[in-house]
Every structure is written in structure tokens, then in C-alpha cells.
Amino acid sequence: MESGPESGLSGAPFGCFDRAGAGRHSPAMAILKIARMGHPVLARKAEPVKNPADPGIQNLIASMIETMIDANGAGLAAPQVHVPLRLVVFQAPESRSDTLSEEERFDHTAPLTVLINPEIEILGPETEGGWEGCLSVPGLRGFVERPNHIRYRGLDQNGQPVSRVARGFHARVVQHECDHLDGILYPRRMNDLSQLIFESEVRHWLKAESE
């Protein structure tokens, strides 16, 4: 998922990524080429990761994190770097939850996370709309309604179980990245394609929202 402002349209990036921390995953890091909409790898269902401890998987994780940071992204899925495996990395920074209580902030934020073979469970009927961008759909933003309360499970980079409840942007970024594992880009989730816009035209939407 492409990083952006609080509204998804303008302003400061979603958050800062720990480049130094990313380097601790593996010394073999590289900036990977990001597949763009239309490439077949983005339209296929990804395969499960069989062995998270495999050195190739560990190198892929390190390179995905480095690539996400370099592209100023909020998340990245393995198919986006031409690897059809069920692996995503993401972060839901605390800077997006300044107005929340301490209890709410627990569900709305997440550290830099590696999630292998993820599963998502929807926990409530409520949905929330938000503007999304994608590193594989550069230059565009789209308004997407998604479930606002989920639980996700999977394995971390060490093969240990991960289970978290997520709301708000945290829930959105996880769903966005996991969609990539099933060959789905965010425009397919949109209810109204008139809300698929070029970033250069954002000013018109901001003006309308302020009136």
C-alpha cells in the first residue's frame, strides 16, 4: 500500500519506517522492482510459504522491507515484487492515531510487521471508507470501503504465530496487502469508480470536503 497523508490525499506520510531495524533481518538486502497493474503476477493467487526459516525467504523479507522504505510505502506484498508467495510486510504507525485513547490505540497501530501465510477474520459488520494508494498503481488514489474491525493471524519472520485485532488504518493496510495475495488490486474493491482519481487532481476533492 502506498503511503500518504491522514486523509489518504495530501500532507505528511503515514509514518516513518525504521531503516536501521529493517537491516537487522538479514544482511542480504536489495531494492526490488515493483510490478505494476497489468502484470500477470498481480492477478494470480499466491502460494503458501513452506518454510519461513529458509534463507531465501529471509533475504526476501529483508529486501521487501528495504523496498517498502525506499518507495515510502505503508506496506508491500510479495507478489508486488514478482514473487507469488503469501508474504506481506506493513506498518500502522502511531502518528495516525493521535486522537485515540490508549485502549483504542492498541488496535489501531502496529509496529513494522512481517506476516507469512496470513488469514483474516472479520469481527463486525461496520465498514469505513478511506482513500487508498498502491505502489503497483502509481499516481492514482481510490476511495474504498472495507471492514473496520478484523483479526489477522499468520507467522512472523521467525515462524512464530502472530494474532492481532485491528481497526481503522491498521485494519485497512492489512486487508489491502492481503488482497494482493489473492490477485486483487484495490480498484476492484471500489463501489464507485468515479472516485478513482489522479493524485494531481486531489485539490478538487479536498476543496469539496472542506465546503
PELINKA-V633922 format. One record per backbone hydrogen bond with DSSP energy under -1.0 kcal/mol. CO is the residue of the C=O (numbers start at 1). NH is the residue of the N-H. E is the energy in kcal/mol with one decimal. If there is no record, write none. Layout:
# PELINKA-V633922
co:CO nh:NH e:E
co:CO nh:NH e:E
This chain:
# PELINKA-V633922
co:1 nh:74 e:-2.6
co:1 nh:75 e:-1.5
co:17 nh:19 e:-1.4
co:18 nh:22 e:-2.4
co:19 nh:23 e:-1.4
co:21 nh:24 e:-1.3
co:22 nh:25 e:-1.6
co:27 nh:29 e:-1.4
co:36 nh:39 e:-2.4
co:39 nh:42 e:-1.8
co:40 nh:43 e:-1.6
co:47 nh:86 e:-2.2
co:51 nh:54 e:-1.9
co:54 nh:58 e:-2.3
co:55 nh:59 e:-2.4
co:56 nh:60 e:-1.9
co:57 nh:61 e:-2.6
co:58 nh:62 e:-2.1
co:59 nh:63 e:-2.3
co:60 nh:64 e:-2.7
co:61 nh:65 e:-2.3
co:62 nh:66 e:-2.1
co:63 nh:67 e:-2.5
co:64 nh:68 e:-2.6
co:65 nh:69 e:-2.4
co:66 nh:70 e:-2.5
co:67 nh:71 e:-2.0
co:68 nh:73 e:-2.9
co:69 nh:72 e:-1.5
co:74 nh:91 e:-1.9
co:76 nh:89 e:-2.6
co:77 nh:80 e:-1.6
co:78 nh:81 e:-1.9
co:78 nh:83 e:-2.0
co:79 nh:82 e:-1.7
co:80 nh:35 e:-3.5
co:83 nh:85 e:-2.3
co:84 nh:47 e:-2.7
co:85 nh:87 e:-1.7
co:86 nh:117 e:-3.2
co:87 nh:78 e:-2.8
co:88 nh:115 e:-2.8
co:89 nh:76 e:-2.8
co:90 nh:113 e:-3.3
co:92 nh:110 e:-3.0
co:93 nh:96 e:-1.5
co:94 nh:97 e:-2.2
co:97 nh:100 e:-1.6
co:101 nh:105 e:-2.6
co:102 nh:106 e:-1.0
co:104 nh:108 e:-1.4
co:105 nh:109 e:-1.3
co:107 nh:167 e:-1.6
co:110 nh:92 e:-1.4
co:113 nh:90 e:-1.9
co:115 nh:88 e:-2.3
co:116 nh:155 e:-2.1
co:119 nh:153 e:-2.5
co:121 nh:151 e:-2.6
co:126 nh:148 e:-2.3
co:128 nh:146 e:-2.1
co:130 nh:144 e:-3.0
co:132 nh:142 e:-2.2
co:133 nh:2 e:-1.1
co:134 nh:137 e:-1.5
co:136 nh:37 e:-3.0
co:137 nh:140 e:-1.3
co:139 nh:199 e:-2.5
co:141 nh:197 e:-2.9
co:142 nh:132 e:-3.0
co:144 nh:130 e:-1.7
co:146 nh:128 e:-2.4
co:149 nh:123 e:-2.8
co:150 nh:166 e:-2.9
co:151 nh:121 e:-3.2
co:152 nh:164 e:-2.2
co:153 nh:119 e:-2.4
co:154 nh:162 e:-2.8
co:155 nh:116 e:-3.0
co:156 nh:159 e:-2.1
co:160 nh:156 e:-2.6
co:162 nh:154 e:-1.8
co:164 nh:152 e:-2.5
co:166 nh:150 e:-2.5
co:168 nh:172 e:-2.2
co:169 nh:173 e:-3.0
co:170 nh:174 e:-1.7
co:171 nh:175 e:-2.1
co:172 nh:176 e:-2.7
co:173 nh:177 e:-2.4
co:174 nh:178 e:-2.6
co:175 nh:179 e:-2.0
co:179 nh:182 e:-1.6
co:179 nh:184 e:-2.2
co:180 nh:183 e:-1.4
co:181 nh:46 e:-2.9
co:185 nh:188 e:-2.0
co:186 nh:189 e:-2.0
co:187 nh:190 e:-1.1
co:192 nh:195 e:-2.0
co:193 nh:196 e:-1.4
co:195 nh:143 e:-1.0
co:197 nh:141 e:-2.6
co:198 nh:201 e:-2.0
co:199 nh:202 e:-1.6
co:201 nh:204 e:-1.2
co:202 nh:206 e:-2.3
co:203 nh:207 e:-2.1
co:204 nh:208 e:-1.9
co:205 nh:209 e:-2.4
co:206 nh:210 e:-1.5
